[in-house]
Amino acid sequence: MGYIKVLFSEVRNVIIDTVDSNQQTRQVIELENGLHSIALGGAADYSPLSQDVMVEKSGPLNPVEVRFEKS
């Protein structure tokens, strides 16, 4: 298992592989190792609109950080 932390200026739901994860930005999220597509819920007022992220060799104290910017 691996971990990610999605960073954005607002609290949003995190979409993983086109499915709402029921998790929010700024939380540490556990998921299976491998390549995942990450996006945000709500208005498409951020960039990039999605990111492909390789999750491996990460833990709850050192999650892979995924950053989105307000556009």
C-alpha positions in Angstrom: 0.0 0.0 0.0 1.0 3.6 -0.6 -0.1 7.0 0.5 -0.8 10.4 -1.1 -1.6 13.8 0.2 -3.5 16.1 -2.3 -2.7 19.8 -1.8 -5.1 22.6 -2.9 -6.1 26.0 -1.5 -9.6 24.8 -0.8 -11.1 21.7 0.7 -12.3 19.4 -2.1 -13.1 15.8 -2.6 -10.3 13.8 -4.2 -11.2 11.8 -7.3 -9.0 8.7 -7.8 -9.1 6.8 -11.1 -12.4 8.7 -11.9 -14.1 7.6 -8.7 -14.9 9.9 -5.7 -12.7 8.5 -2.9 -14.8 10.1 -0.1 -11.5 11.6 1.0 -10.6 15.3 0.9 -7.6 17.5 0.1 -5.0 17.8 2.9 -5.8 14.3 4.2 -3.4 11.4 3.9 -5.0 8.9 1.7 -4.0 5.2 1.5 -4.2 3.4 -1.8 -2.7 0.5 -3.7 0.8 1.0 -5.1 0.8 1.7 -8.9 -0.2 4.4 -11.3 -3.3 6.5 -10.4 -5.1 9.4 -12.0 -5.9 12.1 -9.4 -8.4 14.9 -9.9 -10.5 17.2 -7.7 -14.3 17.3 -7.2 -16.3 20.4 -7.6 -15.7 23.2 -10.1 -13.0 22.7 -12.7 -11.3 25.9 -11.6 -7.9 24.4 -11.0 -4.9 23.1 -13.0 -3.9 20.7 -14.1 -7.3 19.1 -14.4 -5.8 15.7 -13.5 -2.4 14.2 -12.7 -1.1 10.7 -13.2 0.9 9.8 -10.1 3.0 6.7 -9.4 2.4 5.6 -5.8 5.1 3.4 -4.3 7.5 3.4 -1.3 5.5 5.9 0.6 4.1 5.9 4.1 1.6 7.9 6.2 4.5 10.1 7.4 6.0 10.6 3.9 3.1 10.5 1.4 3.4 11.4 -2.3 2.3 15.0 -2.6 0.0 15.9 -5.4 -0.4 19.7 -5.9 -3.1 21.5 -7.8 -3.3 25.3 -8.3 -6.3 27.6 -8.5 -6.8 28.9 -12.0 
